[in-house]
Amino acid sequence: MSPDISWPPQFPRTDPQDRTPNNRFEATLRESIDDLADELERVGADDWRLETGAEHQQRNPKYPYANASPDDPGAVVRWTMDGDQYAAACDAYTRLRDNIRSLYLYVREKRKMESRPVTTGESEFANARLPPADEEIAVEAEPPAHVVLGVDPNAGPEEITQAFRRQAAVAHPDQGGSQDEFLRLKRAKETLLEKVAA
């Protein structure tokens, strides 16, 4: 049985059916993790860990086994920097290697932007900063998924999807809604669809 990933609750998950294959990355799983480690060192991360749904090596816990092909190909990298905690997650692709490669590319691009001589209101990494523990608890304490979407606890996939679309049409930031509310609806939909699929 594959280990579960401790996915940050405020980060939406990609529906497994929406994950896509990626043939653009030529690096191996090991190279992708090594590159990610190098980038985190460059940005001054004090400590970091990689979480995946694969079994990790006992001697090198930051590395999954080379032939890893977990049911959940998502990956979360967590790090600390200047006393703050950060996380970035990716599960858009069907292979673990491609999701880890995307994390590396994200950190690399943020590092490059951070080094530009441009002044902005916040660090380029501000959107990866995790909330303090008391705020994280508040995020986790939201109503049950079926209440958020306004459906029966045993609703089917079609009813769940329709309820999400109805509410998302109003809650989406492009329609004048709030990003937080839209992400809450998306989390609720994903939670219910995972429950139906189980």
C-alpha positions in Angstrom: 0.0 0.0 0.0 1.3 3.4 -1.0 1.8 6.1 1.7 -0.6 9.0 1.8 0.6 12.5 0.9 0.1 15.2 3.5 -1.4 17.6 0.9 -1.7 21.2 2.3 -5.5 21.7 2.9 -5.5 25.0 1.1 -4.1 23.6 -2.1 -6.7 22.2 -4.5 -6.1 18.7 -6.0 -6.3 17.8 -9.6 -9.0 15.3 -10.4 -7.2 12.0 -11.5 -9.1 12.1 -14.8 -7.8 15.6 -15.5 -4.1 14.6 -15.1 -2.2 14.6 -18.3 0.8 12.8 -19.6 3.9 14.9 -20.2 6.6 14.1 -22.6 8.5 17.4 -22.5 10.7 16.6 -19.5 13.7 14.4 -20.3 15.2 14.3 -16.8 15.0 11.2 -14.6 13.2 11.1 -11.2 16.6 11.3 -9.5 17.8 14.2 -11.6 14.5 16.1 -10.9 14.9 15.6 -7.1 18.6 16.6 -7.2 17.7 19.8 -9.3 15.0 20.6 -6.8 17.4 20.2 -3.9 19.9 22.5 -5.6 17.3 25.2 -6.2 16.1 25.1 -2.6 19.7 25.5 -1.5 20.1 28.5 -3.8 17.0 30.2 -2.3 18.4 29.6 1.3 16.0 26.9 2.5 17.0 25.9 6.0 15.5 22.4 5.6 13.2 20.7 3.1 11.3 17.4 2.6 9.6 15.9 -0.3 6.3 14.0 0.2 5.0 11.6 -2.4 2.7 8.6 -2.6 5.7 6.3 -3.3 7.8 4.4 -0.9 11.0 6.4 -0.1 14.4 4.9 0.4 15.4 4.2 4.0 19.0 5.4 3.5 18.0 8.4 1.5 14.5 9.4 2.6 14.3 12.3 0.2 14.3 9.9 -2.7 11.5 7.5 -3.8 12.7 4.2 -5.3 13.7 4.7 -8.9 10.9 2.5 -10.3 8.2 4.3 -8.2 4.8 4.4 -9.9 2.4 5.3 -7.1 -1.4 5.4 -7.5 -1.2 9.1 -6.5 1.5 10.7 -8.7 1.3 14.0 -6.8 4.3 15.6 -4.9 4.6 18.2 -2.2 7.8 19.9 -1.3 7.9 21.7 2.1 10.7 23.9 3.3 11.6 26.5 5.9 13.3 29.8 5.1 13.9 32.7 7.5 11.6 31.1 10.1 8.6 30.8 7.7 7.2 27.5 6.4 6.6 27.1 2.7 5.1 24.5 0.4 4.5 23.9 -3.3 2.5 21.0 -4.7 1.9 19.5 -8.1 -0.3 16.6 -9.3 -1.2 17.8 -12.8 0.7 15.0 -14.5 0.3 11.3 -14.6 3.9 10.5 -13.6 5.5 11.3 -10.3 8.7 12.4 -12.1 6.9 15.0 -14.1 5.2 16.5 -11.0 8.5 16.7 -9.2 10.1 18.3 -12.2 7.4 20.9 -12.2 8.1 21.7 -8.6 11.8 22.2 -9.5 10.9 24.5 -12.4 8.5 26.5 -10.1 11.2 27.1 -7.5 13.8 27.9 -10.1 11.5 30.5 -11.8 10.6 32.1 -8.4 14.3 32.3 -7.5 15.1 34.0 -10.8 12.3 36.5 -10.3 13.4 37.1 -6.7 16.9 38.0 -8.0 15.7 40.7 -10.4 16.3 44.3 -9.3 12.6 45.0 -9.2 10.8 46.0 -6.0 7.5 44.5 -5.3 5.1 44.4 -2.3 6.2 40.9 -1.3 8.7 38.2 -1.8 8.1 36.1 -5.0 7.7 33.1 -2.6 4.9 34.8 -0.6 2.2 32.7 -2.4 4.0 29.5 -1.2 4.2 30.6 2.4 2.0 28.4 4.7 -0.3 30.1 7.2 0.6 29.9 10.9 -0.7 26.9 12.7 -3.8 28.6 14.1 -4.8 29.8 10.6 -4.2 26.3 9.1 -6.6 24.8 11.7 -9.2 27.3 10.6 -8.8 26.2 7.0 -9.2 22.5 8.0 -12.3 23.3 10.1 -14.6 24.2 7.1 -18.0 22.5 6.8 -18.2 19.0 5.4 -17.8 18.8 1.6 -21.5 17.9 1.0 -22.6 20.9 3.0 -20.3 23.2 1.0 -21.8 22.0 -2.3 -25.3 21.7 -0.9 -25.8 18.1 -2.0 -26.8 14.9 -0.2 -23.8 13.1 1.5 -24.3 10.1 -0.9 -24.7 12.2 -4.1 -23.5 10.7 -7.3 -20.7 12.1 -9.5 -23.1 13.9 -11.9 -25.0 15.7 -9.1 -21.7 16.7 -7.4 -20.2 18.1 -10.7 -23.4 20.0 -11.5 -23.6 21.5 -8.0 -19.9 22.5 -8.3 -20.5 24.1 -11.7 -23.5 26.0 -10.5 -21.8 27.5 -7.5 -18.4 28.0 -9.2 -20.0 30.1 -11.9 -20.8 32.7 -9.2 -17.8 32.1 -6.9 -15.1 32.2 -9.6 -12.8 35.2 -9.3 -13.3 36.0 -13.0 -17.0 36.4 -12.2 -16.4 38.8 -9.3 -16.3 36.0 -6.7 -13.6 35.1 -4.2 -10.5 32.9 -4.9 -10.9 31.4 -1.4 -14.6 30.5 -2.0 -13.8 29.0 -5.4 -11.0 26.9 -3.9 -13.3 25.7 -1.1 -15.8 24.6 -3.7 -13.2 22.8 -5.7 -11.8 21.0 -2.6 -15.4 19.9 -1.7 -16.0 18.6 -5.2 -12.7 16.6 -5.2 -13.4 15.2 -1.7 -16.8 14.0 -2.7 -15.7 12.6 -6.1 -12.8 10.7 -4.3 -15.4 9.3 -1.8 -17.6 8.1 -4.7 -14.7 6.5 -6.5 -13.5 4.7 -3.4 
